[in-house]
Amino acid sequence: GRLYLNKVFHMSASKMFALLFTDSSFTQRFMEIRRITDPSSTAWQKDDSGNDKRVMNYTITINNPLIGKFSTATENQTLSKESREGQYYQVDAVVHTHDVPYHDHFYTQNRYYIIRVSKRKCRLVYSDVKYSKPTFGLIKTFITKNSWSGIEDYFRQLAELLEEEAEMNQAVGES
Ligand code: YK8
């Protein structure tokens, strides 16, 4: 795994959670910029183990001449029962891209931590590319390389947009 976005953003933990994990206008805008289309999502729902789950489906636009221009994707999100409203949130997001080469070999696991640090707060993302089948040599190199560059790009832009959002909040004197 790798660590991304170890940053303090100037907004409350609950605001950050609402921006990223509800149907917010922030999410809509971010998806528009990333050209993620046809999003659909189930509501958060408790499962037998006490965690909250939801499933998202969407189509991503891919910026890689080697691959088709679009792929459908499914993202399974789990909000851990260890989460505490306003204090600490842990969301595991497992992303499967269905229409890329070797799509049955791998998936991406992103773990989001939203932690309250006074009124400012900190957000961390760990990412990992996992293999669901034995995968070797060139194919593995290919998947690894292309995945990390896409993931990096995605989170770099997400951080940018979140910082913009935080500035806007401060400008109107919101906490
Ligand atoms: C989520 C990881 C890999 C995948 C892609 C696959 C190339 C396969 C290489 C072949 C296209 C929104 C990515 C980047 C698509 C986008 C995914 C996003 C950004 C040649 C073997 C989608 C977070 C996320 C996780 C994983 C990303 C994919 O919220 O390179």
Residues whose N, C-alpha, C, O or C-beta is under 5 A from the ligand:
A	BS01	YK8	I60 I62 V95 V100 P101 Y102 T108 F142 I143 N146 S147 G150 I151 Y154
